[in-house]
Amino acid sequence: MQYGPAVRRRQLGAELRALRTHAGLTSSQAAAKLGWHQSKISRIETGRSGVKAADVRLLLEAYEVKDPQLSELLFAFAGADDPGAGRHHWWKAYRDLLPATYRDFISLESQASWVRTLETTVVPGLLQTPEYARAVTRAALGGLPEEQVDALVEVRLARQDVLRADPPLRLSVILDEAVLRRPVGGDRVFAGQLTRLQEVALMPHVRLQVLPFAAGEHVGLIGPFVIFSFPNIADLDVVVLDHLTSSLYLERKEDLQAYTEAFNSLQVQALSPEDSTHFIADLCDGAKEAP
């Protein structure tokens, strides 16, 4: 189990190694073709050192990779300000404000093609209203100056652009009923958040399900998690577990399989998307009627 940057270095290295092998080149032959020392290829492929987007470009040219989507993803995983990957790095304007683990999370989210998430305490950031996001930020990071709160809320809202991209992020969300019973920000703010969930549930690329209390015990009791999947490269999938001061990034196939099976199980136990929408609508009506 490792943190984000190390995970991505290893995964990027593994993908570059697979591409080299597919091209029929040994590491020595690839190094000779590029005028590099063989040890540089080895360090990149084992994740022992980072790799610049310019070097990724050279490697892809040497391996005769023609897939632009694959190339863009690999440039993004190299973490560089490359013109082909620029849309993935809008958050760099907030680099000094954001904790490193949050930057890693946003980077993964902006590159992913599919996100699966179980939430047990709050509405996911991708679905939050500005008012709800502000209340969550203040609660989680109490004592921050108002201008920092404003900036963090701005980042959270900017993240939501992935749902409006072309193509948009595919999002599968399971919300524990507790999320829908916790009036974050007060009744008015929470009523607005419930309305937002109803709107999002209608998006064709969003699957929103509620896990009701009536479901009883379930594997999700262990806590929330997020599974990131990426276009063309299944081996780059990552599971993220949040803690108070850090996030844990899981990359082993055993971990990915366990969390994928857990999510699939929770989808079966949860209400259907249609019933979930009705469930949220009833709660929304009740919130609006509250004095």
Buried (B, 14 or more C-beta within 10 A) or exposed (E): EBBBBBBBBBBBBBBBBBBBEEBEBEBEBBBBBBEBEBEBBBBBBEBEEBBEBEBBBBBBEBBEBEEEEBBBBBBBBBBBEBEBBBBBBBBBEBEEBBEEBBBBBBBBBBBBBBBBBBBBBBBBBBBBBBBBBBBBBBEEEEEBEEEEBEBBBBBBBBBBBBBEEEEBBBBBBBBBBEBBEEBBBEEEBBBBBBBBBBEBBEEEEBBBBBBBEEBEEBBBEEEBBBBBBBBEBEEBBBBBBBEEEEBBBBBEEEBBEBBBEBBEEBBEBBBEBEEBBEBBBEBBEEBEEEE
